[in-house]
Amino acid sequence: GKIRSWKMDQTLSDDSMPFKEGLSWTAHKGPVLSLVMSSYGDLWSGSEGGVVKVWPWEAVEKSLSLSSGEKHMAALLVERAHIDLRSQVTVNGVCNISSSDVKAMLSDHAKGRVWCGTSLSFSLWDARTKELVKVFNIDGQIENRAEMPVLQDQA
């Protein structure tokens, strides 16, 4: 799936289109199901299979500043700049977040968090560090085992 941006023409005439395609890039193998802008200006996107990617504001801003003749280079710049959060929380093949489609995203500007919702759970991320804070299932139970202390056998 692609993420697309449009430039809004400030001078509206009768024959001009008010929106012109600005920057677009291939974001996911499947469709982009959800988008949100974090309190830090990063663009977060969710897709099929629990995939969550972050597009840092610096890369998007730089790409938007390039000329229309440099669109291809701008798209490549943004595509390569993403952070795949699912791969960051996968340890030894075990992942703490759901593999269900990420259909909803919400940015909490008060605490700098991003919420990602699937049909079975939702995950809470720190928008600044891009670290997983907690994962809750549909019953409200915490599923994130990475934050729980490891109890050693006292035998």
Protein Blocks (a to p, Z undefined) as FASTA:
>chain_A
ZZddddddfbdcfkbcfbdcfbdcdfbfbdcfbdcddfkopacdddehhiacdddfklmm
mmmmpcfklmmmmmmmmmmmpccfklmmpgghiafbdfbdcfbdcddfknopacdddfkb
ccdddfklopafbdcdfkopafblklpccdddfZZ
